Amino acid sequence: MNPVENSLNKVSHKDPLYVPDKQEWAKMTESERQAKEDSIICALEHESSLMGETTIHFNARASASEVLRRFYNGQGKKVFIASDLHTLYPGERAFYPDLLVVFEVEDYHRRSWNVHREKKGLDFVLEIISKSSRRNDQVEKLNLFARLGIPEYFMFDPDKYTLSGFRLDTANEYQQYLPIQPDHSNYLSSSVLGLNLIIDNDKLRFVSPDGLEVLFSDELIHRLNNKLSDKDEIIARARQEKEQERQEKEQERQEKEQERKEKEIEKARADQLEKELAELKANLNN
């Protein structure tokens, strides 16, 4: 962002969303700070209440948040992820990104992300573009987030099936974004998230560097149901095999029992014949 552009982005102190700069914040008492923060949040909530949200927009935002939370929880990383959270940067107009990510901070309930209090800015922002927000997301926020020094900014347009990503050019003395180019697999790589992003049908898909897709909750449920179904089939097959084995053993036992009885009958007959023969020999001798 060059000095000319920076001068054009001055925020009026009369704007209800204006966040006090560092000097103004330092002069305020804690009660004054809290009152100002409450006033800004109230103004933000009023602004957001005037904006509608489509189901596509909501689903994209919610699924991205859920997927990233589960992915990083599985890795044991310290990360804070939020959607539509009131975000306050010193000397700027407050805003509420569709998705924000901050690493190496504690994950607990927050009313807002106030850089004055957190002592740290956002690491990653994702905006889900809608028809009403397209210019704001693609132009105004692109300039704003670069000026704020947010390392990466991604935009997903579910209506047009487009995905674009921007990374802060740290080599330039003026903070500005450079577009992230897709690789040979059409992935956009996020060095901040450590993940690749791609549009998969109508969804924004996150993929690990080794090519493993981070599954959505409905996909996990589907896989779990399939595994449970497979487990039921395995259990049923095992029971069937066990029953068959039991029947075979029972048949073998019955055959042995029949063989034993037949041998007893044969022995009884032999004993009877031997007895009769002995009696016949005794009679002949007499």
C-alpha positions in Angstrom: 0.0 0.0 0.0 1.7 3.3 -1.1 1.3 6.6 0.8 -1.2 8.0 -1.6 -3.5 5.0 -1.2 -3.0 5.1 2.6 -4.1 8.7 2.7 -7.3 7.8 0.9 -8.1 5.1 3.5 -8.3 7.5 6.5 -11.2 6.5 8.8 -13.4 9.2 10.2 -13.3 9.4 14.0 -17.1 10.0 13.7 -17.6 6.6 12.2 -19.3 4.4 14.8 -17.0 1.6 13.7 -13.8 3.6 14.2 -11.4 1.9 16.6 -9.2 4.2 18.7 -5.5 4.2 17.6 -2.7 3.3 20.0 -2.3 6.8 21.5 -6.1 7.3 22.0 -6.4 3.8 23.6 -3.5 4.5 25.9 -5.2 7.7 27.2 -8.5 5.9 27.9 -9.5 4.4 31.3 -10.5 0.8 31.4 -14.2 1.7 31.7 -13.9 4.0 28.7 -12.2 1.3 26.7 -15.0 -1.2 27.6 -17.7 1.4 26.7 -16.1 2.1 23.4 -15.6 -1.5 22.6 -19.3 -2.2 23.4 -20.4 0.7 21.2 -18.3 -0.6 18.3 -19.7 -4.2 18.7 -23.2 -2.8 18.9 -22.7 -0.9 15.6 -21.2 -4.0 14.0 -24.1 -6.2 15.0 -26.5 -3.6 13.7 -24.7 -3.5 10.4 -24.5 -7.3 10.1 -28.2 -7.6 10.9 -29.0 -5.6 7.8 -27.2 -8.1 5.6 -28.8 -11.3 4.5 -27.0 -14.6 4.1 -27.7 -17.4 1.7 -27.6 -21.1 2.7 -24.6 -21.5 0.3 -22.8 -18.7 2.1 -23.6 -20.1 5.6 -22.7 -23.7 4.7 -19.3 -22.7 3.2 -18.4 -20.6 6.2 -19.6 -23.2 8.7 -17.9 -26.1 7.0 -14.6 -24.3 6.6 -14.6 -23.4 10.3 -15.5 -27.0 11.4 -13.0 -28.6 9.1 -10.1 -26.4 10.3 -11.0 -26.8 14.0 -11.0 -30.5 13.7 -7.8 -30.6 11.7 -5.8 -28.5 14.1 -7.3 -30.2 17.2 -6.1 -33.5 15.8 -2.6 -32.0 15.4 -2.6 -30.5 18.9 -1.9 -27.0 17.6 -2.7 -23.8 19.5 -5.1 -22.0 17.2 -8.1 -19.7 17.5 -10.7 -20.0 14.7 -13.9 -17.9 14.5 -16.6 -16.9 12.1 -18.1 -13.4 11.9 -16.2 -12.3 15.0 -16.0 -8.5 15.7 -12.4 -7.6 14.8 -10.9 -4.3 16.0 -7.6 -3.0 14.6 -6.2 0.3 16.1 -7.1 3.4 14.0 -9.2 1.3 11.6 -12.9 0.6 10.9 -14.0 -2.5 12.7 -15.1 -5.5 10.6 -16.2 -9.1 10.9 -14.6 -11.6 8.5 -16.4 -14.8 7.5 -13.5 -16.8 8.9 -10.4 -15.8 10.8 -7.5 -17.9 12.0 -4.8 -16.9 14.6 -2.1 -19.3 15.6 -0.2 -19.6 18.9 -3.0 -18.1 21.1 -5.4 -19.7 23.5 -8.7 -20.9 22.2 -11.5 -19.6 24.4 -14.8 -17.7 24.0 -14.3 -14.1 22.9 -16.8 -11.3 22.2 -14.3 -9.8 19.7 -10.7 -9.9 18.5 -9.4 -6.6 19.8 -5.8 -6.1 18.7 -5.3 -3.7 21.5 -6.0 -6.4 24.0 -4.7 -9.5 22.1 -1.4 -7.8 21.2 -1.6 -9.8 17.9 -3.3 -9.4 14.6 -5.0 -12.1 12.4 -2.9 -14.6 10.5 -5.5 -15.7 7.9 -8.8 -14.5 6.6 -11.3 -16.2 4.4 -14.3 -14.4 2.9 -17.2 -16.1 1.2 -18.2 -13.8 -1.6 -21.8 -13.0 -2.3 -23.3 -10.7 -5.0 -23.9 -8.0 -2.4 -20.4 -8.2 -1.0 -18.3 -8.9 -4.1 -16.8 -5.4 -4.5 -16.2 -5.0 -0.8 -14.5 -8.4 -0.5 -12.5 -8.1 -3.8 -11.4 -4.5 -3.6 -11.9 -2.8 -0.3 -11.0 -5.7 2.0 -8.1 -6.7 -0.2 -6.6 -3.2 0.4 -7.6 -3.1 4.0 -6.2 -6.6 4.9 -2.9 -5.8 3.1 -2.6 -2.5 5.0 -3.3 -4.3 8.3 -0.5 -6.8 7.5 -2.7 -9.9 7.5 -0.3 -12.6 6.0 -2.9 -14.3 3.8 -6.3 -13.5 2.4 -8.5 -16.0 0.5 -11.8 -15.4 -1.3 -14.2 -18.2 -2.2 -17.1 -17.4 -4.6 -19.6 -20.3 -4.4 -21.8 -18.7 -7.0 -19.1 -18.4 -9.6 -17.1 -21.4 -8.4 -13.9 -19.4 -8.1 -11.2 -19.3 -5.5 -8.4 -16.8 -5.2 -5.7 -16.3 -2.6 -3.3 -13.6 -1.7 -0.1 -13.5 0.3 1.6 -10.5 1.8 4.7 -9.3 -0.1 7.1 -8.9 2.7 9.9 -7.8 0.3 8.1 -4.6 -0.6 8.3 -1.6 1.7 4.6 -0.9 1.1 2.4 -3.7 2.3 0.6 -5.2 -0.6 -0.7 -8.6 -1.6 0.6 -10.9 -4.4 -1.8 -13.4 -5.9 -1.1 -17.1 -5.1 -0.8 -19.1 -8.3 -2.3 -22.5 -8.5 0.0 -25.5 -8.8 -0.1 -28.3 -11.3 -3.0 -29.9 -9.4 -4.9 -26.6 -9.4 -4.3 -26.2 -5.6 -3.9 -22.9 -4.0 -1.3 -23.3 -1.3 -1.7 -21.6 2.1 1.7 -21.4 3.8 -0.1 -20.0 6.9 -2.5 -22.8 7.2 -0.1 -25.5 6.0 -2.9 -26.7 3.7 -3.8 -26.6 0.1 -7.3 -25.2 -1.0 -9.3 -26.2 -4.0 -12.9 -26.1 -5.2 -14.4 -29.6 -5.2 -17.8 -29.4 -6.9 -19.5 -26.6 -5.0 -17.4 -27.0 -1.8 -14.2 -25.4 -0.6 -11.9 -28.3 0.1 -8.8 -28.4 2.3 -6.0 -30.8 1.5 -2.9 -31.7 3.4 0.5 -31.3 1.7 0.7 -35.1 1.3 -2.6 -35.1 -0.7 -5.0 -36.3 2.0 -8.3 -34.5 2.0 -9.6 -33.1 5.3 -13.0 -34.6 5.3 -16.2 -32.7 6.1 -18.4 -33.8 9.0 -21.0 -35.4 6.7 -18.3 -37.3 4.9 -16.9 -38.6 8.2 -20.4 -39.6 9.2 -20.9 -41.4 5.9 -17.6 -43.2 6.3 -18.4 -44.1 9.9 -21.8 -45.5 8.8 -20.1 -47.5 6.1 -17.6 -48.9 8.7 -20.5 -49.7 11.0 -22.3 -51.4 8.2 -19.1 -53.3 7.3 -18.7 -54.1 11.0 -22.3 -55.5 11.2 -21.6 -57.6 8.1 -18.4 -58.9 9.6 -20.1 -59.7 12.9 -23.0 -61.4 11.0 -20.5 -63.4 8.9 -18.5 -64.4 12.0 -21.7 -65.5 13.8 -22.7 -67.5 10.7 -19.3 -69.1 10.5 -19.4 -69.8 14.2 -22.8 -71.4 13.9 -21.7 -73.4 10.9 -18.7 -74.6 12.9 -21.0 -75.4 15.9 -23.2 -77.5 13.6 -20.3 -79.3 12.0 -19.0 -80.1 15.5 -22.4 -81.3 16.5 -22.7 -83.4 13.4 -19.2 -84.9 14.1 -20.2 -85.5 17.7 -23.4 -87.3 16.6 -21.5 -89.4 14.1 -19.0 -90.4 16.7 -21.9 -91.2 19.1 -23.5 -93.3 16.4 -20.2 -95.0 15.7 -19.8 -95.7 19.5 -23.3 -97.2 19.7 -22.7 -99.3 16.7 -19.5 -100.6 18.2 -21.3 -101.4 21.4 -24.0 -103.3 19.5 -21.4 -105.2 17.6 -19.5 -106.0 20.8 -22.7 -107.1 22.5 -23.5 -109.4 19.6 -19.9 -110.8 19.7 -20.2 -111.4 23.4 -23.5 -113.1 22.9 -22.2 -115.4 20.2 -19.1 -116.2 22.3 -21.4 -117.1 25.2 -23.6 -119.3 23.1 -20.6 -121.0 21.6 -19.2 -121.7 25.1 -22.6 -123.1 26.1 -22.7 -125.3 23.0 -19.2 -126.7 23.7 -20.1 -127.4 27.3 -23.2 -129.4 26.2 -21.2 -131.4 23.7 -18.6 -132.3 26.3 -21.4 -133.6 28.5 
